[in-house]
Amino acid sequence: MVKVTFVHATGRETTVEGAVGKSVMRLATENGVNGILADCGGAMSCATCHVHVRPEWLERTGEASGTELEMLEMAVDPDGTSRLSCQISLSEALDGLIVDIPASQF
């Protein structure tokens, strides 16, 4: 199992565990993590699962694809740490991952 900590805009943290191969978005939605709306269910056709990956984790989560970057243009205040959580797959290398959830997905 892989642990991921979601840090809400208020500073509250929610840590949950999931199986290797599951997306960070699916982990959040299955565990009731507020702020990850996932309106498209992981089809990468919206930006409502936008997160900011902590800098120390950026290399391990990989770079966003071209399509993901296009979708992130619809996100609120994207930056160099922005990713769609539906596009980050859990792996043993991501055990302990910390992501920040934006104050708003719209």
Chimera marker file (.cmm) of the C-alpha trace (Angstrom):
<marker_set name="trace">
<marker id="1" x="0.000" y="0.000" z="0.000" r="1" g="1" b="0" radius="0.5"/>
<marker id="2" x="1.087" y="3.550" z="-0.799" r="1" g="1" b="0" radius="0.5"/>
<marker id="3" x="0.371" y="6.503" z="1.512" r="1" g="1" b="0" radius="0.5"/>
<marker id="4" x="-0.591" y="9.881" z="0.067" r="1" g="1" b="0" radius="0.5"/>
<marker id="5" x="-1.193" y="13.027" z="2.091" r="1" g="1" b="0" radius="0.5"/>
<marker id="6" x="-3.631" y="15.582" z="0.711" r="1" g="1" b="0" radius="0.5"/>
<marker id="7" x="-3.155" y="19.064" z="2.170" r="1" g="1" b="0" radius="0.5"/>
<marker id="8" x="-6.287" y="21.185" z="1.978" r="1" g="1" b="0" radius="0.5"/>
<marker id="9" x="-6.176" y="24.956" z="1.425" r="1" g="1" b="0" radius="0.5"/>
<marker id="10" x="-7.026" y="25.371" z="5.113" r="1" g="1" b="0" radius="0.5"/>
<marker id="11" x="-3.881" y="23.439" z="6.068" r="1" g="1" b="0" radius="0.5"/>
<marker id="12" x="-5.814" y="20.363" z="7.205" r="1" g="1" b="0" radius="0.5"/>
<marker id="13" x="-4.176" y="17.125" z="6.097" r="1" g="1" b="0" radius="0.5"/>
<marker id="14" x="-5.823" y="13.877" z="5.060" r="1" g="1" b="0" radius="0.5"/>
<marker id="15" x="-3.594" y="10.810" z="4.661" r="1" g="1" b="0" radius="0.5"/>
<marker id="16" x="-4.948" y="7.727" z="2.911" r="1" g="1" b="0" radius="0.5"/>
<marker id="17" x="-3.501" y="4.501" z="1.541" r="1" g="1" b="0" radius="0.5"/>
<marker id="18" x="-4.045" y="2.857" z="-1.812" r="1" g="1" b="0" radius="0.5"/>
<marker id="19" x="-2.850" y="0.060" z="-4.030" r="1" g="1" b="0" radius="0.5"/>
<marker id="20" x="-0.058" y="0.404" z="-6.558" r="1" g="1" b="0" radius="0.5"/>
<marker id="21" x="-1.497" y="1.286" z="-9.975" r="1" g="1" b="0" radius="0.5"/>
<marker id="22" x="-4.465" y="3.281" z="-8.668" r="1" g="1" b="0" radius="0.5"/>
<marker id="23" x="-4.562" y="6.960" z="-9.591" r="1" g="1" b="0" radius="0.5"/>
<marker id="24" x="-4.182" y="9.640" z="-6.950" r="1" g="1" b="0" radius="0.5"/>
<marker id="25" x="-7.595" y="10.943" z="-8.050" r="1" g="1" b="0" radius="0.5"/>
<marker id="26" x="-9.273" y="7.563" z="-7.541" r="1" g="1" b="0" radius="0.5"/>
<marker id="27" x="-7.589" y="7.245" z="-4.145" r="1" g="1" b="0" radius="0.5"/>
<marker id="28" x="-9.038" y="10.626" z="-3.156" r="1" g="1" b="0" radius="0.5"/>
<marker id="29" x="-12.553" y="9.976" z="-4.416" r="1" g="1" b="0" radius="0.5"/>
<marker id="30" x="-12.771" y="6.487" z="-2.902" r="1" g="1" b="0" radius="0.5"/>
<marker id="31" x="-11.708" y="7.866" z="0.475" r="1" g="1" b="0" radius="0.5"/>
<marker id="32" x="-13.899" y="10.975" z="0.535" r="1" g="1" b="0" radius="0.5"/>
<marker id="33" x="-11.084" y="13.507" z="0.272" r="1" g="1" b="0" radius="0.5"/>
<marker id="34" x="-12.779" y="16.897" z="-0.099" r="1" g="1" b="0" radius="0.5"/>
<marker id="35" x="-11.627" y="19.187" z="-2.891" r="1" g="1" b="0" radius="0.5"/>
<marker id="36" x="-10.986" y="16.522" z="-5.540" r="1" g="1" b="0" radius="0.5"/>
<marker id="37" x="-14.187" y="16.728" z="-7.565" r="1" g="1" b="0" radius="0.5"/>
<marker id="38" x="-13.162" y="14.471" z="-10.472" r="1" g="1" b="0" radius="0.5"/>
<marker id="39" x="-16.154" y="15.488" z="-12.582" r="1" g="1" b="0" radius="0.5"/>
<marker id="40" x="-14.973" y="13.491" z="-15.614" r="1" g="1" b="0" radius="0.5"/>
<marker id="41" x="-14.117" y="10.403" z="-13.578" r="1" g="1" b="0" radius="0.5"/>
<marker id="42" x="-10.507" y="10.349" z="-14.698" r="1" g="1" b="0" radius="0.5"/>
<marker id="43" x="-11.046" y="10.673" z="-18.445" r="1" g="1" b="0" radius="0.5"/>
<marker id="44" x="-8.746" y="13.722" z="-18.555" r="1" g="1" b="0" radius="0.5"/>
<marker id="45" x="-11.502" y="15.903" z="-20.003" r="1" g="1" b="0" radius="0.5"/>
<marker id="46" x="-11.680" y="18.435" z="-17.165" r="1" g="1" b="0" radius="0.5"/>
<marker id="47" x="-9.372" y="19.898" z="-14.531" r="1" g="1" b="0" radius="0.5"/>
<marker id="48" x="-11.410" y="19.230" z="-11.388" r="1" g="1" b="0" radius="0.5"/>
<marker id="49" x="-8.806" y="16.878" z="-9.926" r="1" g="1" b="0" radius="0.5"/>
<marker id="50" x="-6.060" y="19.509" z="-10.090" r="1" g="1" b="0" radius="0.5"/>
<marker id="51" x="-3.402" y="19.276" z="-7.387" r="1" g="1" b="0" radius="0.5"/>
<marker id="52" x="-0.048" y="20.892" z="-6.701" r="1" g="1" b="0" radius="0.5"/>
<marker id="53" x="2.693" y="18.309" z="-6.223" r="1" g="1" b="0" radius="0.5"/>
<marker id="54" x="5.235" y="19.268" z="-3.585" r="1" g="1" b="0" radius="0.5"/>
<marker id="55" x="8.558" y="20.143" z="-5.273" r="1" g="1" b="0" radius="0.5"/>
<marker id="56" x="10.446" y="17.249" z="-3.686" r="1" g="1" b="0" radius="0.5"/>
<marker id="57" x="8.015" y="14.831" z="-5.403" r="1" g="1" b="0" radius="0.5"/>
<marker id="58" x="7.935" y="16.370" z="-8.887" r="1" g="1" b="0" radius="0.5"/>
<marker id="59" x="10.621" y="14.165" z="-10.389" r="1" g="1" b="0" radius="0.5"/>
<marker id="60" x="9.013" y="10.979" z="-9.079" r="1" g="1" b="0" radius="0.5"/>
<marker id="61" x="5.518" y="11.862" z="-10.317" r="1" g="1" b="0" radius="0.5"/>
<marker id="62" x="6.830" y="12.578" z="-13.806" r="1" g="1" b="0" radius="0.5"/>
<marker id="63" x="6.008" y="15.289" z="-16.267" r="1" g="1" b="0" radius="0.5"/>
<marker id="64" x="2.542" y="16.140" z="-17.489" r="1" g="1" b="0" radius="0.5"/>
<marker id="65" x="1.724" y="15.058" z="-21.040" r="1" g="1" b="0" radius="0.5"/>
<marker id="66" x="0.750" y="17.583" z="-23.692" r="1" g="1" b="0" radius="0.5"/>
<marker id="67" x="-2.923" y="16.747" z="-23.289" r="1" g="1" b="0" radius="0.5"/>
<marker id="68" x="-2.680" y="17.083" z="-19.529" r="1" g="1" b="0" radius="0.5"/>
<marker id="69" x="-1.025" y="20.494" z="-19.906" r="1" g="1" b="0" radius="0.5"/>
<marker id="70" x="-3.905" y="21.586" z="-22.151" r="1" g="1" b="0" radius="0.5"/>
<marker id="71" x="-6.427" y="20.508" z="-19.515" r="1" g="1" b="0" radius="0.5"/>
<marker id="72" x="-4.459" y="22.283" z="-16.786" r="1" g="1" b="0" radius="0.5"/>
<marker id="73" x="-5.025" y="25.538" z="-18.668" r="1" g="1" b="0" radius="0.5"/>
<marker id="74" x="-8.638" y="25.251" z="-17.432" r="1" g="1" b="0" radius="0.5"/>
<marker id="75" x="-7.532" y="24.873" z="-13.797" r="1" g="1" b="0" radius="0.5"/>
<marker id="76" x="-7.593" y="27.683" z="-11.269" r="1" g="1" b="0" radius="0.5"/>
<marker id="77" x="-4.100" y="29.141" z="-10.832" r="1" g="1" b="0" radius="0.5"/>
<marker id="78" x="-2.002" y="26.362" z="-12.368" r="1" g="1" b="0" radius="0.5"/>
<marker id="79" x="1.751" y="26.580" z="-11.932" r="1" g="1" b="0" radius="0.5"/>
<marker id="80" x="4.870" y="24.489" z="-12.463" r="1" g="1" b="0" radius="0.5"/>
<marker id="81" x="3.806" y="22.050" z="-9.753" r="1" g="1" b="0" radius="0.5"/>
<marker id="82" x="0.306" y="21.471" z="-11.159" r="1" g="1" b="0" radius="0.5"/>
<marker id="83" x="-0.852" y="18.017" z="-12.175" r="1" g="1" b="0" radius="0.5"/>
<marker id="84" x="-4.155" y="16.312" z="-12.775" r="1" g="1" b="0" radius="0.5"/>
<marker id="85" x="-4.346" y="13.729" z="-10.024" r="1" g="1" b="0" radius="0.5"/>
<marker id="86" x="-6.037" y="11.304" z="-12.436" r="1" g="1" b="0" radius="0.5"/>
<marker id="87" x="-2.752" y="11.141" z="-14.322" r="1" g="1" b="0" radius="0.5"/>
<marker id="88" x="-0.548" y="10.224" z="-11.364" r="1" g="1" b="0" radius="0.5"/>
<marker id="89" x="-0.417" y="6.467" z="-10.800" r="1" g="1" b="0" radius="0.5"/>
<marker id="90" x="0.567" y="5.180" z="-7.395" r="1" g="1" b="0" radius="0.5"/>
<marker id="91" x="3.843" y="3.297" z="-7.211" r="1" g="1" b="0" radius="0.5"/>
<marker id="92" x="6.126" y="2.256" z="-4.383" r="1" g="1" b="0" radius="0.5"/>
<marker id="93" x="8.322" y="5.235" z="-5.316" r="1" g="1" b="0" radius="0.5"/>
<marker id="94" x="5.420" y="7.540" z="-4.407" r="1" g="1" b="0" radius="0.5"/>
<marker id="95" x="4.896" y="6.175" z="-0.888" r="1" g="1" b="0" radius="0.5"/>
<marker id="96" x="4.599" y="9.295" z="1.276" r="1" g="1" b="0" radius="0.5"/>
<marker id="97" x="3.572" y="11.599" z="-1.601" r="1" g="1" b="0" radius="0.5"/>
<marker id="98" x="2.251" y="14.992" z="-0.519" r="1" g="1" b="0" radius="0.5"/>
<marker id="99" x="-0.048" y="17.035" z="-2.753" r="1" g="1" b="0" radius="0.5"/>
<marker id="100" x="-1.789" y="20.336" z="-2.094" r="1" g="1" b="0" radius="0.5"/>
<marker id="101" x="-5.438" y="20.726" z="-3.087" r="1" g="1" b="0" radius="0.5"/>
<marker id="102" x="-6.327" y="24.165" z="-4.469" r="1" g="1" b="0" radius="0.5"/>
<marker id="103" x="-8.900" y="26.268" z="-2.611" r="1" g="1" b="0" radius="0.5"/>
<marker id="104" x="-11.191" y="25.887" z="-5.626" r="1" g="1" b="0" radius="0.5"/>
<marker id="105" x="-11.416" y="23.679" z="-8.693" r="1" g="1" b="0" radius="0.5"/>
<marker id="106" x="-13.534" y="26.291" z="-10.545" r="1" g="1" b="0" radius="0.5"/>
<link id1="1" id2="2" r="1" g="1" b="0" radius="0.2"/>
<link id1="2" id2="3" r="1" g="1" b="0" radius="0.2"/>
<link id1="3" id2="4" r="1" g="1" b="0" radius="0.2"/>
<link id1="4" id2="5" r="1" g="1" b="0" radius="0.2"/>
<link id1="5" id2="6" r="1" g="1" b="0" radius="0.2"/>
<link id1="6" id2="7" r="1" g="1" b="0" radius="0.2"/>
<link id1="7" id2="8" r="1" g="1" b="0" radius="0.2"/>
<link id1="8" id2="9" r="1" g="1" b="0" radius="0.2"/>
<link id1="9" id2="10" r="1" g="1" b="0" radius="0.2"/>
<link id1="10" id2="11" r="1" g="1" b="0" radius="0.2"/>
<link id1="11" id2="12" r="1" g="1" b="0" radius="0.2"/>
<link id1="12" id2="13" r="1" g="1" b="0" radius="0.2"/>
<link id1="13" id2="14" r="1" g="1" b="0" radius="0.2"/>
<link id1="14" id2="15" r="1" g="1" b="0" radius="0.2"/>
<link id1="15" id2="16" r="1" g="1" b="0" radius="0.2"/>
<link id1="16" id2="17" r="1" g="1" b="0" radius="0.2"/>
<link id1="17" id2="18" r="1" g="1" b="0" radius="0.2"/>
<link id1="18" id2="19" r="1" g="1" b="0" radius="0.2"/>
<link id1="19" id2="20" r="1" g="1" b="0" radius="0.2"/>
<link id1="20" id2="21" r="1" g="1" b="0" radius="0.2"/>
<link id1="21" id2="22" r="1" g="1" b="0" radius="0.2"/>
<link id1="22" id2="23" r="1" g="1" b="0" radius="0.2"/>
<link id1="23" id2="24" r="1" g="1" b="0" radius="0.2"/>
<link id1="24" id2="25" r="1" g="1" b="0" radius="0.2"/>
<link id1="25" id2="26" r="1" g="1" b="0" radius="0.2"/>
<link id1="26" id2="27" r="1" g="1" b="0" radius="0.2"/>
<link id1="27" id2="28" r="1" g="1" b="0" radius="0.2"/>
<link id1="28" id2="29" r="1" g="1" b="0" radius="0.2"/>
<link id1="29" id2="30" r="1" g="1" b="0" radius="0.2"/>
<link id1="30" id2="31" r="1" g="1" b="0" radius="0.2"/>
<link id1="31" id2="32" r="1" g="1" b="0" radius="0.2"/>
<link id1="32" id2="33" r="1" g="1" b="0" radius="0.2"/>
<link id1="33" id2="34" r="1" g="1" b="0" radius="0.2"/>
<link id1="34" id2="35" r="1" g="1" b="0" radius="0.2"/>
<link id1="35" id2="36" r="1" g="1" b="0" radius="0.2"/>
<link id1="36" id2="37" r="1" g="1" b="0" radius="0.2"/>
<link id1="37" id2="38" r="1" g="1" b="0" radius="0.2"/>
<link id1="38" id2="39" r="1" g="1" b="0" radius="0.2"/>
<link id1="39" id2="40" r="1" g="1" b="0" radius="0.2"/>
<link id1="40" id2="41" r="1" g="1" b="0" radius="0.2"/>
<link id1="41" id2="42" r="1" g="1" b="0" radius="0.2"/>
<link id1="42" id2="43" r="1" g="1" b="0" radius="0.2"/>
<link id1="43" id2="44" r="1" g="1" b="0" radius="0.2"/>
<link id1="44" id2="45" r="1" g="1" b="0" radius="0.2"/>
<link id1="45" id2="46" r="1" g="1" b="0" radius="0.2"/>
<link id1="46" id2="47" r="1" g="1" b="0" radius="0.2"/>
<link id1="47" id2="48" r="1" g="1" b="0" radius="0.2"/>
<link id1="48" id2="49" r="1" g="1" b="0" radius="0.2"/>
<link id1="49" id2="50" r="1" g="1" b="0" radius="0.2"/>
<link id1="50" id2="51" r="1" g="1" b="0" radius="0.2"/>
<link id1="51" id2="52" r="1" g="1" b="0" radius="0.2"/>
<link id1="52" id2="53" r="1" g="1" b="0" radius="0.2"/>
<link id1="53" id2="54" r="1" g="1" b="0" radius="0.2"/>
<link id1="54" id2="55" r="1" g="1" b="0" radius="0.2"/>
<link id1="55" id2="56" r="1" g="1" b="0" radius="0.2"/>
<link id1="56" id2="57" r="1" g="1" b="0" radius="0.2"/>
<link id1="57" id2="58" r="1" g="1" b="0" radius="0.2"/>
<link id1="58" id2="59" r="1" g="1" b="0" radius="0.2"/>
<link id1="59" id2="60" r="1" g="1" b="0" radius="0.2"/>
<link id1="60" id2="61" r="1" g="1" b="0" radius="0.2"/>
<link id1="61" id2="62" r="1" g="1" b="0" radius="0.2"/>
<link id1="62" id2="63" r="1" g="1" b="0" radius="0.2"/>
<link id1="63" id2="64" r="1" g="1" b="0" radius="0.2"/>
<link id1="64" id2="65" r="1" g="1" b="0" radius="0.2"/>
<link id1="65" id2="66" r="1" g="1" b="0" radius="0.2"/>
<link id1="66" id2="67" r="1" g="1" b="0" radius="0.2"/>
<link id1="67" id2="68" r="1" g="1" b="0" radius="0.2"/>
<link id1="68" id2="69" r="1" g="1" b="0" radius="0.2"/>
<link id1="69" id2="70" r="1" g="1" b="0" radius="0.2"/>
<link id1="70" id2="71" r="1" g="1" b="0" radius="0.2"/>
<link id1="71" id2="72" r="1" g="1" b="0" radius="0.2"/>
<link id1="72" id2="73" r="1" g="1" b="0" radius="0.2"/>
<link id1="73" id2="74" r="1" g="1" b="0" radius="0.2"/>
<link id1="74" id2="75" r="1" g="1" b="0" radius="0.2"/>
<link id1="75" id2="76" r="1" g="1" b="0" radius="0.2"/>
<link id1="76" id2="77" r="1" g="1" b="0" radius="0.2"/>
<link id1="77" id2="78" r="1" g="1" b="0" radius="0.2"/>
<link id1="78" id2="79" r="1" g="1" b="0" radius="0.2"/>
<link id1="79" id2="80" r="1" g="1" b="0" radius="0.2"/>
<link id1="80" id2="81" r="1" g="1" b="0" radius="0.2"/>
<link id1="81" id2="82" r="1" g="1" b="0" radius="0.2"/>
<link id1="82" id2="83" r="1" g="1" b="0" radius="0.2"/>
<link id1="83" id2="84" r="1" g="1" b="0" radius="0.2"/>
<link id1="84" id2="85" r="1" g="1" b="0" radius="0.2"/>
<link id1="85" id2="86" r="1" g="1" b="0" radius="0.2"/>
<link id1="86" id2="87" r="1" g="1" b="0" radius="0.2"/>
<link id1="87" id2="88" r="1" g="1" b="0" radius="0.2"/>
<link id1="88" id2="89" r="1" g="1" b="0" radius="0.2"/>
<link id1="89" id2="90" r="1" g="1" b="0" radius="0.2"/>
<link id1="90" id2="91" r="1" g="1" b="0" radius="0.2"/>
<link id1="91" id2="92" r="1" g="1" b="0" radius="0.2"/>
<link id1="92" id2="93" r="1" g="1" b="0" radius="0.2"/>
<link id1="93" id2="94" r="1" g="1" b="0" radius="0.2"/>
<link id1="94" id2="95" r="1" g="1" b="0" radius="0.2"/>
<link id1="95" id2="96" r="1" g="1" b="0" radius="0.2"/>
<link id1="96" id2="97" r="1" g="1" b="0" radius="0.2"/>
<link id1="97" id2="98" r="1" g="1" b="0" radius="0.2"/>
<link id1="98" id2="99" r="1" g="1" b="0" radius="0.2"/>
<link id1="99" id2="100" r="1" g="1" b="0" radius="0.2"/>
<link id1="100" id2="101" r="1" g="1" b="0" radius="0.2"/>
<link id1="101" id2="102" r="1" g="1" b="0" radius="0.2"/>
<link id1="102" id2="103" r="1" g="1" b="0" radius="0.2"/>
<link id1="103" id2="104" r="1" g="1" b="0" radius="0.2"/>
<link id1="104" id2="105" r="1" g="1" b="0" radius="0.2"/>
<link id1="105" id2="106" r="1" g="1" b="0" radius="0.2"/>
</marker_set>
